[in-house]
Amino acid sequence: MTLTEGQRHDSVPVFELVNETEHSGKLTRLTADRAYDGDPTRRPLAEKAVELVIPSPSHRRTKAKCPPKLYRLRHKVENFFRKLFDFRR
């Protein structure tokens, strides 16, 4: 996990995280929100045989496949961070 400043776009630190995981083991799956969708992100990860669980935004012409059951698990992580923000005081 990497925390970045608020004005930095979400898709920028993806490759930093991927490079960090190469030292600790093989990355098999990447789950992310729609901000990470894009060919510059998808292409290099697909070449490394990483399963991408990233839904395509509604304006994308060619929709990528996203397993809905796996994407629903992301909701639990989002809820955890939401609770941290709610109880930070």
Secondary structure, 3 states (H helix, E strand, C coil): CCCCCCCCCCCCCHHHHHHHHHHHCCCCEEECCHHHCCHHHHHHHHHCCCEEECCCCCCCCCCCCCCHHHHHHHHHHHHHHHHHHHCCC
